[in-house]
Amino acid sequence: MNPYRGEVALVLDGERHCMRLTLGALAELEDALGADSMLALVERFESGAFSASDLISLLLAGLRGGGLEIERAALMAGTIEGGPVAAAKAGALLLKRAFSVSDEAV
Protein backbone atom coordinates (compact mmCIF):
# COMPACT_ATOMS: atom_id res chain seq x y z
CA MET A 1 0.00 0.00 0.00
CA ASN A 2 1.18 3.48 -0.83
CA PRO A 3 -0.05 5.97 1.80
CA TYR A 4 1.10 8.87 -0.38
CA ARG A 5 -1.50 7.84 -2.98
CA GLY A 6 -4.13 7.61 -0.25
CA GLU A 7 -4.14 3.81 -0.22
CA VAL A 8 -5.34 1.82 2.80
CA ALA A 9 -5.47 -1.96 3.17
CA LEU A 10 -8.60 -3.86 4.13
CA VAL A 11 -8.68 -7.62 4.62
CA LEU A 12 -12.03 -8.91 3.44
CA ASP A 13 -12.80 -12.63 3.58
CA GLY A 14 -9.11 -13.35 4.13
CA GLU A 15 -7.95 -11.40 1.08
CA ARG A 16 -6.06 -8.12 1.33
CA HIS A 17 -7.49 -5.33 -0.81
CA CYS A 18 -6.36 -1.81 -1.60
CA MET A 19 -8.82 1.00 -0.85
CA ARG A 20 -8.47 4.48 -2.30
CA LEU A 21 -10.82 7.46 -2.49
CA THR A 22 -10.50 8.62 -6.06
CA LEU A 23 -12.59 11.56 -7.23
CA GLY A 24 -15.09 9.10 -8.70
CA ALA A 25 -15.21 7.15 -5.43
CA LEU A 26 -15.83 10.39 -3.51
CA ALA A 27 -18.65 11.34 -5.89
CA GLU A 28 -20.18 7.87 -5.37
CA LEU A 29 -19.89 8.30 -1.61
CA GLU A 30 -21.48 11.76 -1.67
CA ASP A 31 -24.38 10.36 -3.66
CA ALA A 32 -24.79 7.29 -1.43
CA LEU A 33 -24.86 9.43 1.72
CA GLY A 34 -26.83 12.33 0.30
CA ALA A 35 -24.02 14.77 1.11
CA ASP A 36 -24.05 18.01 -0.84
CA SER A 37 -20.27 18.55 -0.68
CA MET A 38 -16.99 16.88 0.23
CA LEU A 39 -16.80 19.13 3.30
CA ALA A 40 -20.22 17.90 4.47
CA LEU A 41 -19.04 14.36 3.89
CA VAL A 42 -15.90 14.77 6.00
CA GLU A 43 -17.77 16.65 8.73
CA ARG A 44 -20.25 13.80 8.98
CA PHE A 45 -17.50 11.34 9.84
CA GLU A 46 -15.44 13.74 11.97
CA SER A 47 -18.44 14.59 14.14
CA GLY A 48 -19.02 10.91 14.87
CA ALA A 49 -22.58 11.20 13.51
CA PHE A 50 -22.20 8.30 11.12
CA SER A 51 -23.91 4.93 11.06
CA ALA A 52 -22.71 1.43 10.27
CA SER A 53 -24.38 1.87 6.88
CA ASP A 54 -22.33 5.05 6.31
CA LEU A 55 -19.17 3.11 7.13
CA ILE A 56 -20.14 0.38 4.66
CA SER A 57 -20.66 3.08 2.00
CA LEU A 58 -17.22 4.55 2.77
CA LEU A 59 -15.48 1.18 2.59
CA LEU A 60 -17.37 0.26 -0.58
CA ALA A 61 -16.32 3.51 -2.28
CA GLY A 62 -12.73 2.93 -1.15
CA LEU A 63 -12.65 -0.64 -2.43
CA ARG A 64 -14.11 0.41 -5.77
CA GLY A 65 -11.67 3.33 -5.95
CA GLY A 66 -8.91 0.79 -5.34
CA GLY A 67 -10.07 -1.22 -8.33
CA LEU A 68 -12.20 -3.96 -6.76
CA GLU A 69 -15.51 -4.62 -8.48
CA ILE A 70 -17.74 -5.41 -5.54
CA GLU A 71 -21.40 -4.95 -4.74
CA ARG A 72 -22.69 -3.59 -1.45
CA ALA A 73 -24.37 -6.90 -0.59
CA ALA A 74 -21.07 -8.77 -0.98
CA LEU A 75 -19.27 -6.35 1.34
CA MET A 76 -22.07 -6.57 3.90
CA ALA A 77 -22.00 -10.37 3.80
CA GLY A 78 -18.21 -10.51 4.00
CA THR A 79 -15.95 -10.79 7.02
CA ILE A 80 -13.58 -7.92 7.70
CA GLU A 81 -10.48 -9.01 9.56
CA GLY A 82 -10.50 -7.29 12.94
CA GLY A 83 -14.26 -6.74 12.88
CA PRO A 84 -16.11 -3.44 13.21
CA VAL A 85 -13.28 -1.69 15.06
CA ALA A 86 -10.77 -2.48 12.30
CA ALA A 87 -13.33 -1.43 9.68
CA ALA A 88 -13.86 1.92 11.40
CA LYS A 89 -10.10 2.49 11.76
CA ALA A 90 -9.56 1.69 8.08
CA GLY A 91 -12.36 4.07 7.12
CA ALA A 92 -10.92 6.86 9.25
CA LEU A 93 -7.46 6.33 7.77
CA LEU A 94 -8.95 6.28 4.27
CA LEU A 95 -10.54 9.69 4.83
CA LYS A 96 -7.40 11.07 6.44
CA ARG A 97 -5.21 10.00 3.56
CA ALA A 98 -7.67 11.26 0.95
CA PHE A 99 -7.61 14.76 2.43
CA SER A 100 -3.99 15.03 3.66
CA VAL A 101 -0.99 16.37 1.84
CA SER A 102 1.38 14.04 3.69
CA ASP A 103 1.17 11.09 6.01
CA GLU A 104 3.55 9.90 8.68
CA ALA A 105 2.84 6.24 7.87
CA VAL A 106 5.51 4.23 6.14
C-alpha positions in Angstrom: 0.0 0.0 0.0 1.2 3.5 -0.8 0.0 6.0 1.8 1.1 8.9 -0.4 -1.5 7.8 -3.0 -4.1 7.6 -0.3 -4.1 3.8 -0.2 -5.3 1.8 2.8 -5.5 -2.0 3.2 -8.6 -3.9 4.1 -8.7 -7.6 4.6 -12.0 -8.9 3.4 -12.8 -12.6 3.6 -9.1 -13.4 4.1 -8.0 -11.4 1.1 -6.1 -8.1 1.3 -7.5 -5.3 -0.8 -6.4 -1.8 -1.6 -8.8 1.0 -0.9 -8.5 4.5 -2.3 -10.8 7.5 -2.5 -10.5 8.6 -6.1 -12.6 11.6 -7.2 -15.1 9.1 -8.7 -15.2 7.2 -5.4 -15.8 10.4 -3.5 -18.7 11.3 -5.9 -20.2 7.9 -5.4 -19.9 8.3 -1.6 -21.5 11.8 -1.7 -24.4 10.4 -3.7 -24.8 7.3 -1.4 -24.9 9.4 1.7 -26.8 12.3 0.3 -24.0 14.8 1.1 -24.0 18.0 -0.8 -20.3 18.5 -0.7 -17.0 16.9 0.2 -16.8 19.1 3.3 -20.2 17.9 4.5 -19.0 14.4 3.9 -15.9 14.8 6.0 -17.8 16.7 8.7 -20.3 13.8 9.0 -17.5 11.3 9.8 -15.4 13.7 12.0 -18.4 14.6 14.1 -19.0 10.9 14.9 -22.6 11.2 13.5 -22.2 8.3 11.1 -23.9 4.9 11.1 -22.7 1.4 10.3 -24.4 1.9 6.9 -22.3 5.1 6.3 -19.2 3.1 7.1 -20.1 0.4 4.7 -20.7 3.1 2.0 -17.2 4.6 2.8 -15.5 1.2 2.6 -17.4 0.3 -0.6 -16.3 3.5 -2.3 -12.7 2.9 -1.2 -12.6 -0.6 -2.4 -14.1 0.4 -5.8 -11.7 3.3 -5.9 -8.9 0.8 -5.3 -10.1 -1.2 -8.3 -12.2 -4.0 -6.8 -15.5 -4.6 -8.5 -17.7 -5.4 -5.5 -21.4 -5.0 -4.7 -22.7 -3.6 -1.4 -24.4 -6.9 -0.6 -21.1 -8.8 -1.0 -19.3 -6.4 1.3 -22.1 -6.6 3.9 -22.0 -10.4 3.8 -18.2 -10.5 4.0 -16.0 -10.8 7.0 -13.6 -7.9 7.7 -10.5 -9.0 9.6 -10.5 -7.3 12.9 -14.3 -6.7 12.9 -16.1 -3.4 13.2 -13.3 -1.7 15.1 -10.8 -2.5 12.3 -13.3 -1.4 9.7 -13.9 1.9 11.4 -10.1 2.5 11.8 -9.6 1.7 8.1 -12.4 4.1 7.1 -10.9 6.9 9.3 -7.5 6.3 7.8 -9.0 6.3 4.3 -10.5 9.7 4.8 -7.4 11.1 6.4 -5.2 10.0 3.6 -7.7 11.3 0.9 -7.6 14.8 2.4 -4.0 15.0 3.7 -1.0 16.4 1.8 1.4 14.0 3.7 1.2 11.1 6.0 3.5 9.9 8.7 2.8 6.2 7.9 5.5 4.2 6.1 
